[in-house]
Amino acid sequence: MSKREQSGPKVTRTASSALRDPGASKTAKSLAGSALAQAGTSKQSSGSTASTAAKALNDGRTSASTRTLAGSVLTQKSKK
């Protein structure tokens, strides 16, 4: 049986801030939406969302908040 990961309070606060920030990047908003959708549920990240998160983590220009969201999204990716 695998452990079901969920977005925690820190990640949901970061995601909420990103969605309300008019200057946040499209990537940050996409990852924020995914992280919030997974809060309190057993939903998992899609392959395309996980790919977006991986690209954000590999880009050296990514902000700390976007990295937090990307890490959360990747943690919630199914292990298939």
Chimera marker file (.cmm) of the C-alpha trace (Angstrom):
<marker_set name="trace">
<marker id="1" x="0.000" y="0.000" z="0.000" r="1" g="1" b="0" radius="0.5"/>
<marker id="2" x="1.428" y="3.356" z="-1.004" r="1" g="1" b="0" radius="0.5"/>
<marker id="3" x="1.350" y="6.469" z="1.117" r="1" g="1" b="0" radius="0.5"/>
<marker id="4" x="-1.034" y="9.142" z="-0.166" r="1" g="1" b="0" radius="0.5"/>
<marker id="5" x="0.586" y="12.566" z="-0.163" r="1" g="1" b="0" radius="0.5"/>
<marker id="6" x="-1.451" y="15.748" z="0.221" r="1" g="1" b="0" radius="0.5"/>
<marker id="7" x="-0.634" y="19.432" z="0.001" r="1" g="1" b="0" radius="0.5"/>
<marker id="8" x="0.088" y="20.716" z="3.495" r="1" g="1" b="0" radius="0.5"/>
<marker id="9" x="-0.735" y="24.085" z="5.060" r="1" g="1" b="0" radius="0.5"/>
<marker id="10" x="2.522" y="25.763" z="3.960" r="1" g="1" b="0" radius="0.5"/>
<marker id="11" x="2.026" y="24.712" z="0.355" r="1" g="1" b="0" radius="0.5"/>
<marker id="12" x="-1.630" y="25.734" z="0.292" r="1" g="1" b="0" radius="0.5"/>
<marker id="13" x="-0.734" y="29.195" z="1.649" r="1" g="1" b="0" radius="0.5"/>
<marker id="14" x="1.986" y="29.541" z="-0.988" r="1" g="1" b="0" radius="0.5"/>
<marker id="15" x="-0.423" y="28.383" z="-3.703" r="1" g="1" b="0" radius="0.5"/>
<marker id="16" x="-3.114" y="30.798" z="-2.573" r="1" g="1" b="0" radius="0.5"/>
<marker id="17" x="-0.639" y="33.680" z="-2.642" r="1" g="1" b="0" radius="0.5"/>
<marker id="18" x="0.554" y="32.726" z="-6.122" r="1" g="1" b="0" radius="0.5"/>
<marker id="19" x="-2.982" y="32.633" z="-7.485" r="1" g="1" b="0" radius="0.5"/>
<marker id="20" x="-3.794" y="36.072" z="-6.015" r="1" g="1" b="0" radius="0.5"/>
<marker id="21" x="-0.529" y="37.645" z="-7.230" r="1" g="1" b="0" radius="0.5"/>
<marker id="22" x="-1.104" y="39.393" z="-10.588" r="1" g="1" b="0" radius="0.5"/>
<marker id="23" x="2.637" y="39.251" z="-11.282" r="1" g="1" b="0" radius="0.5"/>
<marker id="24" x="2.985" y="35.501" z="-10.760" r="1" g="1" b="0" radius="0.5"/>
<marker id="25" x="4.076" y="33.490" z="-13.776" r="1" g="1" b="0" radius="0.5"/>
<marker id="26" x="1.765" y="31.191" z="-15.697" r="1" g="1" b="0" radius="0.5"/>
<marker id="27" x="3.807" y="28.237" z="-14.473" r="1" g="1" b="0" radius="0.5"/>
<marker id="28" x="3.428" y="29.280" z="-10.834" r="1" g="1" b="0" radius="0.5"/>
<marker id="29" x="-0.331" y="29.681" z="-11.234" r="1" g="1" b="0" radius="0.5"/>
<marker id="30" x="-0.637" y="26.293" z="-12.925" r="1" g="1" b="0" radius="0.5"/>
<marker id="31" x="1.328" y="24.553" z="-10.187" r="1" g="1" b="0" radius="0.5"/>
<marker id="32" x="-0.605" y="26.457" z="-7.525" r="1" g="1" b="0" radius="0.5"/>
<marker id="33" x="-3.911" y="25.288" z="-8.951" r="1" g="1" b="0" radius="0.5"/>
<marker id="34" x="-2.731" y="21.702" z="-8.961" r="1" g="1" b="0" radius="0.5"/>
<marker id="35" x="-1.407" y="21.902" z="-5.401" r="1" g="1" b="0" radius="0.5"/>
<marker id="36" x="-4.673" y="23.414" z="-4.130" r="1" g="1" b="0" radius="0.5"/>
<marker id="37" x="-6.760" y="20.814" z="-5.960" r="1" g="1" b="0" radius="0.5"/>
<marker id="38" x="-4.798" y="18.100" z="-4.159" r="1" g="1" b="0" radius="0.5"/>
<marker id="39" x="-5.203" y="19.587" z="-0.678" r="1" g="1" b="0" radius="0.5"/>
<marker id="40" x="-7.270" y="17.297" z="1.525" r="1" g="1" b="0" radius="0.5"/>
<marker id="41" x="-7.877" y="14.749" z="-1.229" r="1" g="1" b="0" radius="0.5"/>
<marker id="42" x="-6.197" y="11.678" z="-2.635" r="1" g="1" b="0" radius="0.5"/>
<marker id="43" x="-5.879" y="13.246" z="-6.116" r="1" g="1" b="0" radius="0.5"/>
<marker id="44" x="-2.537" y="12.850" z="-7.855" r="1" g="1" b="0" radius="0.5"/>
<marker id="45" x="-0.627" y="15.041" z="-10.291" r="1" g="1" b="0" radius="0.5"/>
<marker id="46" x="-1.027" y="14.395" z="-13.998" r="1" g="1" b="0" radius="0.5"/>
<marker id="47" x="1.946" y="13.639" z="-16.204" r="1" g="1" b="0" radius="0.5"/>
<marker id="48" x="1.812" y="17.031" z="-17.899" r="1" g="1" b="0" radius="0.5"/>
<marker id="49" x="1.690" y="18.860" z="-14.558" r="1" g="1" b="0" radius="0.5"/>
<marker id="50" x="4.603" y="16.791" z="-13.273" r="1" g="1" b="0" radius="0.5"/>
<marker id="51" x="6.545" y="17.659" z="-16.429" r="1" g="1" b="0" radius="0.5"/>
<marker id="52" x="5.867" y="21.374" z="-15.871" r="1" g="1" b="0" radius="0.5"/>
<marker id="53" x="7.033" y="21.025" z="-12.268" r="1" g="1" b="0" radius="0.5"/>
<marker id="54" x="10.231" y="19.241" z="-13.296" r="1" g="1" b="0" radius="0.5"/>
<marker id="55" x="11.046" y="21.960" z="-15.828" r="1" g="1" b="0" radius="0.5"/>
<marker id="56" x="10.462" y="24.639" z="-13.186" r="1" g="1" b="0" radius="0.5"/>
<marker id="57" x="12.844" y="22.907" z="-10.780" r="1" g="1" b="0" radius="0.5"/>
<marker id="58" x="15.522" y="22.563" z="-13.451" r="1" g="1" b="0" radius="0.5"/>
<marker id="59" x="15.305" y="26.249" z="-14.437" r="1" g="1" b="0" radius="0.5"/>
<marker id="60" x="17.733" y="28.281" z="-12.355" r="1" g="1" b="0" radius="0.5"/>
<marker id="61" x="15.554" y="31.395" z="-12.610" r="1" g="1" b="0" radius="0.5"/>
<marker id="62" x="12.570" y="29.857" z="-10.799" r="1" g="1" b="0" radius="0.5"/>
<marker id="63" x="11.460" y="31.628" z="-7.616" r="1" g="1" b="0" radius="0.5"/>
<marker id="64" x="11.492" y="29.912" z="-4.230" r="1" g="1" b="0" radius="0.5"/>
<marker id="65" x="7.696" y="29.841" z="-4.014" r="1" g="1" b="0" radius="0.5"/>
<marker id="66" x="7.384" y="28.227" z="-7.446" r="1" g="1" b="0" radius="0.5"/>
<marker id="67" x="10.007" y="25.665" z="-6.419" r="1" g="1" b="0" radius="0.5"/>
<marker id="68" x="7.953" y="24.867" z="-3.301" r="1" g="1" b="0" radius="0.5"/>
<marker id="69" x="4.855" y="24.314" z="-5.427" r="1" g="1" b="0" radius="0.5"/>
<marker id="70" x="6.765" y="22.238" z="-7.988" r="1" g="1" b="0" radius="0.5"/>
<marker id="71" x="8.204" y="20.014" z="-5.277" r="1" g="1" b="0" radius="0.5"/>
<marker id="72" x="4.764" y="19.412" z="-3.822" r="1" g="1" b="0" radius="0.5"/>
<marker id="73" x="3.281" y="18.589" z="-7.199" r="1" g="1" b="0" radius="0.5"/>
<marker id="74" x="6.075" y="16.131" z="-7.991" r="1" g="1" b="0" radius="0.5"/>
<marker id="75" x="5.712" y="14.455" z="-4.604" r="1" g="1" b="0" radius="0.5"/>
<marker id="76" x="2.068" y="13.799" z="-5.417" r="1" g="1" b="0" radius="0.5"/>
<marker id="77" x="2.775" y="12.206" z="-8.807" r="1" g="1" b="0" radius="0.5"/>
<marker id="78" x="1.779" y="8.561" z="-9.065" r="1" g="1" b="0" radius="0.5"/>
<marker id="79" x="4.725" y="6.167" z="-9.108" r="1" g="1" b="0" radius="0.5"/>
<marker id="80" x="3.566" y="4.359" z="-12.272" r="1" g="1" b="0" radius="0.5"/>
<link id1="1" id2="2" r="1" g="1" b="0" radius="0.2"/>
<link id1="2" id2="3" r="1" g="1" b="0" radius="0.2"/>
<link id1="3" id2="4" r="1" g="1" b="0" radius="0.2"/>
<link id1="4" id2="5" r="1" g="1" b="0" radius="0.2"/>
<link id1="5" id2="6" r="1" g="1" b="0" radius="0.2"/>
<link id1="6" id2="7" r="1" g="1" b="0" radius="0.2"/>
<link id1="7" id2="8" r="1" g="1" b="0" radius="0.2"/>
<link id1="8" id2="9" r="1" g="1" b="0" radius="0.2"/>
<link id1="9" id2="10" r="1" g="1" b="0" radius="0.2"/>
<link id1="10" id2="11" r="1" g="1" b="0" radius="0.2"/>
<link id1="11" id2="12" r="1" g="1" b="0" radius="0.2"/>
<link id1="12" id2="13" r="1" g="1" b="0" radius="0.2"/>
<link id1="13" id2="14" r="1" g="1" b="0" radius="0.2"/>
<link id1="14" id2="15" r="1" g="1" b="0" radius="0.2"/>
<link id1="15" id2="16" r="1" g="1" b="0" radius="0.2"/>
<link id1="16" id2="17" r="1" g="1" b="0" radius="0.2"/>
<link id1="17" id2="18" r="1" g="1" b="0" radius="0.2"/>
<link id1="18" id2="19" r="1" g="1" b="0" radius="0.2"/>
<link id1="19" id2="20" r="1" g="1" b="0" radius="0.2"/>
<link id1="20" id2="21" r="1" g="1" b="0" radius="0.2"/>
<link id1="21" id2="22" r="1" g="1" b="0" radius="0.2"/>
<link id1="22" id2="23" r="1" g="1" b="0" radius="0.2"/>
<link id1="23" id2="24" r="1" g="1" b="0" radius="0.2"/>
<link id1="24" id2="25" r="1" g="1" b="0" radius="0.2"/>
<link id1="25" id2="26" r="1" g="1" b="0" radius="0.2"/>
<link id1="26" id2="27" r="1" g="1" b="0" radius="0.2"/>
<link id1="27" id2="28" r="1" g="1" b="0" radius="0.2"/>
<link id1="28" id2="29" r="1" g="1" b="0" radius="0.2"/>
<link id1="29" id2="30" r="1" g="1" b="0" radius="0.2"/>
<link id1="30" id2="31" r="1" g="1" b="0" radius="0.2"/>
<link id1="31" id2="32" r="1" g="1" b="0" radius="0.2"/>
<link id1="32" id2="33" r="1" g="1" b="0" radius="0.2"/>
<link id1="33" id2="34" r="1" g="1" b="0" radius="0.2"/>
<link id1="34" id2="35" r="1" g="1" b="0" radius="0.2"/>
<link id1="35" id2="36" r="1" g="1" b="0" radius="0.2"/>
<link id1="36" id2="37" r="1" g="1" b="0" radius="0.2"/>
<link id1="37" id2="38" r="1" g="1" b="0" radius="0.2"/>
<link id1="38" id2="39" r="1" g="1" b="0" radius="0.2"/>
<link id1="39" id2="40" r="1" g="1" b="0" radius="0.2"/>
<link id1="40" id2="41" r="1" g="1" b="0" radius="0.2"/>
<link id1="41" id2="42" r="1" g="1" b="0" radius="0.2"/>
<link id1="42" id2="43" r="1" g="1" b="0" radius="0.2"/>
<link id1="43" id2="44" r="1" g="1" b="0" radius="0.2"/>
<link id1="44" id2="45" r="1" g="1" b="0" radius="0.2"/>
<link id1="45" id2="46" r="1" g="1" b="0" radius="0.2"/>
<link id1="46" id2="47" r="1" g="1" b="0" radius="0.2"/>
<link id1="47" id2="48" r="1" g="1" b="0" radius="0.2"/>
<link id1="48" id2="49" r="1" g="1" b="0" radius="0.2"/>
<link id1="49" id2="50" r="1" g="1" b="0" radius="0.2"/>
<link id1="50" id2="51" r="1" g="1" b="0" radius="0.2"/>
<link id1="51" id2="52" r="1" g="1" b="0" radius="0.2"/>
<link id1="52" id2="53" r="1" g="1" b="0" radius="0.2"/>
<link id1="53" id2="54" r="1" g="1" b="0" radius="0.2"/>
<link id1="54" id2="55" r="1" g="1" b="0" radius="0.2"/>
<link id1="55" id2="56" r="1" g="1" b="0" radius="0.2"/>
<link id1="56" id2="57" r="1" g="1" b="0" radius="0.2"/>
<link id1="57" id2="58" r="1" g="1" b="0" radius="0.2"/>
<link id1="58" id2="59" r="1" g="1" b="0" radius="0.2"/>
<link id1="59" id2="60" r="1" g="1" b="0" radius="0.2"/>
<link id1="60" id2="61" r="1" g="1" b="0" radius="0.2"/>
<link id1="61" id2="62" r="1" g="1" b="0" radius="0.2"/>
<link id1="62" id2="63" r="1" g="1" b="0" radius="0.2"/>
<link id1="63" id2="64" r="1" g="1" b="0" radius="0.2"/>
<link id1="64" id2="65" r="1" g="1" b="0" radius="0.2"/>
<link id1="65" id2="66" r="1" g="1" b="0" radius="0.2"/>
<link id1="66" id2="67" r="1" g="1" b="0" radius="0.2"/>
<link id1="67" id2="68" r="1" g="1" b="0" radius="0.2"/>
<link id1="68" id2="69" r="1" g="1" b="0" radius="0.2"/>
<link id1="69" id2="70" r="1" g="1" b="0" radius="0.2"/>
<link id1="70" id2="71" r="1" g="1" b="0" radius="0.2"/>
<link id1="71" id2="72" r="1" g="1" b="0" radius="0.2"/>
<link id1="72" id2="73" r="1" g="1" b="0" radius="0.2"/>
<link id1="73" id2="74" r="1" g="1" b="0" radius="0.2"/>
<link id1="74" id2="75" r="1" g="1" b="0" radius="0.2"/>
<link id1="75" id2="76" r="1" g="1" b="0" radius="0.2"/>
<link id1="76" id2="77" r="1" g="1" b="0" radius="0.2"/>
<link id1="77" id2="78" r="1" g="1" b="0" radius="0.2"/>
<link id1="78" id2="79" r="1" g="1" b="0" radius="0.2"/>
<link id1="79" id2="80" r="1" g="1" b="0" radius="0.2"/>
</marker_set>
